[in-house]
Amino acid sequence: MKDHAAHEAYDNLLASIGDRADSIGPKRLASHWPHVGKNYRGLVIAGQALQGWDPAVAGARWHAADARTPEGRAAILERTQTWFADAADPVGVIATLGNRKGSPFWTLCRDVVETQEPDGPGPWYSRFAWANVYPVGPDEPPGSPGGPLRDAQDQHVGGLLSALLDDLDARRVVIISGPEYWRYAAQTPAFSSLACQAFPLLHGGRVDGRTILVGYHPTYARRKHVGAAEYATRITQAIVAIEQER
């Protein structure tokens, strides 16, 4: 089954975290499995890293030592995949929070969805799947993973993301990740053939029948005078150019 590869890759990533539990320490961690909108038709947008869960949600939270055993990892993965299962829309659980919906990342997500899936039913956040390159981040305080927590994921993120895209039958993929957080994924066979793209994009191309673009985080793009609407326009232009080359 397709999801077996994604589960195995995620288990390997969790095992690597468990192996480094002493270095990572006792702080609480948060983990993410892709949230798939109710009206998803193949558009995936991936951030560079989960930055913890909001107090308003009941996301998967655990400690690195919990990932030392197969039983512990199975429990983590089950909670990570199911805590949002009863939501009216899995992406909306996060996208509608007051502190999220106006952020640079979620604003760009909305603009990309409205250009790539303009005629789909339901609210914009129901028309895509949300993933992260680095799916485990610190929950207390929230932020992108660094140090041993990031080191533990480096060699696993590319294979995991590739397996998740297969699992999702992704058609178009927009990865919002700075070069440092994309560095290890870029070395994996699934993404190593992507060609360089002009700023604010990094890489792009066709892989296994899907269009993939990688670009800088919108906060950095904004510092270089590229706002979210302009960024979404350049994403659309790049997608058109790539798909015309087929």
C-alpha positions in Angstrom: 0.0 0.0 0.0 1.1 3.5 -0.7 0.9 4.7 2.8 3.2 2.0 4.1 6.3 3.9 2.7 5.2 7.1 4.4 4.5 5.3 7.7 7.9 3.6 7.6 9.7 6.9 6.7 8.0 8.7 9.6 8.8 5.9 12.0 12.5 6.1 10.9 12.4 9.9 11.6 10.9 9.4 15.0 13.4 6.7 15.8 16.2 9.1 15.0 14.6 11.6 17.4 14.4 8.9 20.1 18.1 8.1 19.6 18.9 11.7 20.4 16.5 12.1 23.3 19.2 12.9 25.8 20.6 15.7 23.6 17.2 17.1 22.7 16.2 17.2 26.4 12.8 17.1 28.2 11.1 19.9 26.3 7.8 19.0 24.8 7.7 18.4 21.0 4.9 18.7 18.5 4.4 16.6 15.3 2.5 17.0 12.1 1.0 14.7 9.5 -0.4 16.4 6.4 -3.9 18.0 6.9 -6.0 17.3 3.7 -8.8 19.8 2.9 -12.2 18.4 2.3 -12.2 19.6 -1.3 -8.6 18.6 -2.1 -7.8 17.9 -5.7 -4.0 17.6 -5.8 -2.6 20.9 -4.7 -0.1 20.5 -1.8 1.6 23.5 0.0 4.4 22.6 2.4 6.0 24.8 5.0 9.6 24.4 6.0 8.9 23.2 9.6 6.1 22.8 12.1 6.5 25.5 14.8 4.6 23.9 17.6 0.8 23.8 18.1 -1.3 26.7 19.2 -2.9 26.6 22.7 -6.3 26.6 20.9 -5.8 23.2 19.3 -5.2 19.7 20.6 -2.3 18.7 18.4 0.1 15.8 19.0 2.5 16.7 21.8 5.1 14.4 23.3 8.7 14.1 24.5 11.7 12.8 22.6 12.2 9.9 25.0 8.7 8.7 24.0 10.1 7.8 20.5 12.7 5.4 21.8 10.5 2.3 21.4 8.4 0.9 18.6 5.3 1.1 20.8 6.0 4.7 21.7 6.5 5.7 18.1 3.3 4.0 17.0 1.4 5.9 19.7 3.0 9.2 18.5 2.2 8.5 14.9 -1.4 7.5 15.7 -2.0 10.7 17.7 -0.3 12.8 15.0 -2.5 11.5 12.3 -5.9 11.6 14.1 -6.1 14.5 16.6 -7.9 16.6 14.0 -10.0 13.8 12.4 -13.3 15.2 13.8 -12.8 18.7 12.5 -15.2 20.1 9.9 -12.1 20.8 7.7 -8.6 19.6 8.7 -6.8 22.6 7.3 -9.3 25.0 8.7 -8.4 23.9 12.2 -5.2 26.0 11.8 -5.9 28.3 8.9 -8.9 30.0 10.7 -7.0 30.8 14.0 -6.7 34.5 14.5 -3.0 34.5 14.9 -2.5 32.3 11.8 -4.8 33.6 9.1 -3.1 36.9 8.7 0.5 35.6 8.9 2.8 35.7 5.8 2.7 31.9 5.3 -1.0 31.5 5.5 -1.6 34.7 3.4 0.6 33.2 0.7 -1.3 29.8 1.0 -4.6 31.6 0.4 -3.2 33.5 -2.6 -1.8 30.3 -4.1 -4.9 28.3 -3.6 -7.1 31.1 -5.1 -4.9 31.2 -8.2 -4.4 27.4 -8.6 -7.8 26.2 -7.4 -10.0 29.2 -8.1 -13.2 27.3 -9.1 -13.2 24.7 -6.4 -16.1 24.3 -3.9 -15.9 25.4 -0.3 -13.6 27.9 1.4 -10.0 28.3 0.1 -8.5 26.3 2.9 -10.6 23.2 1.9 -8.9 23.0 -1.5 -5.4 22.0 -0.7 -3.3 19.8 1.6 -0.9 21.3 4.1 2.4 19.6 4.9 5.8 20.5 6.4 9.3 19.5 5.3 10.4 19.1 8.9 7.3 17.7 10.6 8.5 17.8 14.2 9.2 21.1 16.1 9.5 22.3 19.6 6.2 23.0 21.2 7.5 24.9 24.2 8.3 27.5 23.1 7.2 27.1 19.5 9.7 27.6 16.7 11.5 25.9 13.9 13.5 22.9 15.0 17.2 23.5 15.5 20.2 21.8 17.1 19.8 18.0 17.8 16.1 18.1 17.0 16.8 19.3 13.5 19.9 17.1 13.1 17.7 14.1 13.9 15.4 14.8 11.0 17.9 16.0 8.4 18.5 12.7 6.7 14.9 11.7 6.7 12.9 14.7 5.5 13.4 14.2 1.8 12.3 10.6 1.7 9.4 11.3 4.0 8.1 14.2 2.0 8.4 12.2 -1.3 6.5 9.3 0.2 3.8 11.7 1.6 3.4 13.3 -1.9 2.9 9.8 -3.3 0.4 9.0 -0.6 -1.5 12.2 -1.4 -1.4 11.7 -5.2 -0.1 15.3 -5.4 -0.5 17.0 -8.7 1.1 20.4 -7.9 3.4 21.0 -5.0 4.5 24.4 -3.6 7.2 24.1 -0.9 7.8 27.3 1.1 11.2 26.7 2.6 14.4 28.6 3.0 17.5 27.1 1.5 18.8 25.8 4.9 15.7 23.9 5.6 15.5 22.6 2.1 19.2 21.6 1.9 18.9 17.9 2.9 15.6 17.3 1.0 17.2 18.7 -2.1 19.8 16.0 -2.1 17.3 13.1 -2.2 16.6 11.5 -5.6 13.0 12.7 -5.6 14.0 16.4 -5.7 17.6 16.5 -6.9 16.7 17.0 -10.5 14.8 20.3 -9.9 16.2 23.2 -11.8 17.1 26.6 -10.4 14.4 29.3 -10.5 14.5 33.1 -10.2 13.9 34.7 -6.8 11.7 34.4 -4.8 11.7 30.8 -6.0 14.6 28.4 -5.6 14.0 25.3 -7.6 11.3 23.8 -9.8 10.4 21.1 -12.3 8.5 18.0 -13.0 9.1 14.9 -10.9 7.1 11.6 -11.2 4.3 13.4 -13.1 3.8 16.3 -10.7 4.9 19.9 -10.8 7.1 20.9 -7.9 8.2 24.4 -6.9 10.5 25.4 -4.0 10.7 29.0 -2.8 11.8 31.2 0.0 9.6 31.9 3.1 7.3 34.9 2.3 8.8 36.8 5.3 12.2 36.8 3.6 10.6 37.5 0.2 8.8 40.5 1.7 12.1 41.9 2.9 13.2 41.8 -0.7 10.1 43.7 -1.8 8.1 40.8 -3.0 4.7 40.7 -1.3 2.4 37.7 -1.0 0.2 38.6 -4.0 3.3 39.1 -6.2 4.8 35.9 -4.9 1.7 34.0 -5.8 1.7 35.5 -9.3 5.3 34.4 -9.8 4.4 30.9 -8.6 1.6 30.7 -11.2 4.0 31.9 -13.9 6.5 29.3 -13.0 3.9 26.6 -13.0 2.7 27.6 -16.4 6.2 27.6 -17.8 7.1 24.2 -16.3 4.0 22.6 -17.5 4.3 24.0 -21.0 7.6 22.2 -21.4 6.1 18.8 -20.9 
